[in-house]
């Protein structure tokens, strides 16, 4: 077995590591025999010198195997999950999971909390009174078998090496490496062990990947490493220069998800969700996924599955719909007539975070009621004085500050790009 220092020297000198070397290094991270400074040196060398496809695959599998790999009764197939690289107003998971389940695809979904300016599925779900995201893996598996869908939080049992490496990446400025991102995302998704993975790789001001080129490379990497590991996979590259849908903020986004599940939500968020489920359906051999989704949104079947999932996890939708608004609302009106492109996604994400809707430290408690709600979709003609949207805040000063920054990011009179920019099949 190669010594840790030999592995580090090889990566420092741009030599390829074998799968055995990568496995031994990652098991050392998981059992503590590789120190944080050695792991950090590896990350920096991998960041600077890159990793080949074979090395990325080996790193992904070694990280997956650092913990439990969920075992499913394959009579439950097709099992599918979606991963989004995160955006502003990105509530797709809440709609996608029950919608996919409503057309016969089982969805075991393990999600995260808000990160930086982007929201997190768990924070959104927890704005539903009583909803529990901390089920055990056994409860998770049982619910997927019984109701077709379950949405929980990351457990320490799945890919624990990623937990160690992710915090070291944060501390060593090595987060934005495509091989390291690929291995991090996929190790957790492969530990969940579905048959099918669909990725929504966002690009633009409010996304992790700023450029379409980088997003495309990440999307291709995610699809090819998933396939090397025996999964069916596809990816969409989608725009995140403007928030998706009409709201950003936990309670507001759950309300919008209910609207979409009831067939009366905004077109961009509805169409993106259907496109993601359609990808899952195609990989599952269902050729009319889009048609089935539209039918199940219109008939209420997708909403029924969501209700069943929420009840199974202790949540109360009636209590959610009776929640009060945040104490303060301030409308923003159009200062002119024209073609309104919308607010900048990053500005909205940061504003919502500052209002209390996101975190600066892991132990911050989020305020579920605050956020940004649009009356007009991005890319619409508006009249001078028309209400464009409103800020929901816990106090007037915070609301006024959010109004100021969001208004100053409005863009006007330029062509809006489509939400879906690229589709990557194998
Ligand atoms: N999400 C992850 O889980 N890991 C990354 O590296 C980036 C986004």
Boltz pocket constraint, residues with backbone or C-beta under 6 A from the ligand:
constraints:
  - pocket:
      binder: B
      contacts: [[A, 85], [A, 175], [A, 180], [A, 181], [A, 182], [A, 184], [A, 185]]
      max_distance: 6.0
